[in-house]
Amino acid sequence: MRLKIDAKEVLQKLEKYGDQMEKVALEAVGASMAEAEREAKLNAPWTDRTGNARNSIAGTLAEKQGDTVLGHLLIGVYYGVFLELKNHGKYRIVFPTIEWEATRVPIWIKNAYDRNIASNL
């Protein structure tokens, strides 16, 4: 019994699959950061005076840098660093939200995979 493999065809399919996985990763991290933004705004532990800090919380869209997909969660006011680092972390929200969201990333990846790849198999 012989097995004949067209290496060119295999490489083309692997390349296509790699592009699809990149799309999955970007979609998953983007969805994760959108959820992180919602959760951080909802659960920020401080009492609003102006609402500026809460309104400035932002989860960025995913971006690709080399082989890495990045998303960022930030507080966009100058005193956000004090909310995160002062008072023994009493008012911090970014780091705890990222820790929580990290546990959910596999769910986002599975959802994006199911939408982009599994449905095309």
N, C-alpha and C positions, 0 to 999 in steps of 0.2 A: 504494500500500500504506500502510495506516495502522497505527499502533501505539498501542494504548490501554493506559495504565498507571493502575492504581488506587493513587494516592499513599497513601491511608490504609492499604491492605494492605501496601505496601512499607515504610512507616514502622513498622507493627506487627511485621513480620518483622525489620527492622533492630533494633528494640528487643529482641526476643527473642534475636537473635544476640548483641547487646551483653551481655545478662544471662548468656548461655551463656559468652561469652568471659571475663567476670568470674569465673565459676565455674572456668573453665580456669586462669586466672591464680592464683586462690587455691589450687586443688588442686596446681598445679605448684610454687608457692613452698613450700607446706606439705610436699610430698614432698621437695623439695630440702633444707629445713631438717632434716627427720628424717634424711635421709642424711648431712648435714653433722654432725649430732650423733653419729651412729654412727662416722663416720670420725674425728672429733676425739677421741672417747673411745678409739678403737682406736690412734690414732697419736700421742697426746700424748707429747712427747719426754722428759718427766721420769720419774724413778723415784718411784713412789708410796711415801709413808710411812704415810699414813692412808687414802688413796684418796678423801679428801673433794674435792679439786680435780677429779679425773677424774669422779667421780660427780656433781659439780655442773654439768658441761658440759650445756648445754641448747639445743636448737634450737626456737624458738617456732613455734606454728602461724601461718600467714599471717594478716595483718590488712589491711583496706583503709582507707586514709586518703586521702580525696579520690579522685583517679584513680590512686593509687599502691598497689601491693600490697607489703607489707613482711614480712620474716621476720628473725629475730634469732638469732644464735649467741652464746652468752655462757658465761662461767665464773662460777658463783654464789658463790664464796668471796671474802672480802675481799682475799686476797693474789693473786687471779687477775690483777690489773693488773700485779703485779710479774713474774709468770710471762711475761706478754706483752711487757713493755717493758724489763725489766732484762736484764743479761748479754748485751747485743747481740743480743737476740731468740733466744737459744739454746733457750729453753723455750716459745716462742710456739706456739700451735696455732690460735687463732681466725682470725687474718688469713690464714694460708696455706690453711686449710680453706675459707674464704669465697672466696678467689681460685680454688681448684680447683673448688669447687662452681659458681661463676659460669660456668665452661665447660660445665657439665652442664645448666644451666637450659633451654636449647633442647630437650634430650631430654625433660625433664619436661613441657615445654609441649606437645610433639608427642604424648606419651603421653596427657596429659589431654585434648587436642583430639580424638584418635582415640576416646577413651572417651565423651566428652560431646557432640561435634558431628558428626564424620565418620560415626559409626554411625547418625545420625539423618537424614542427607542423602538 
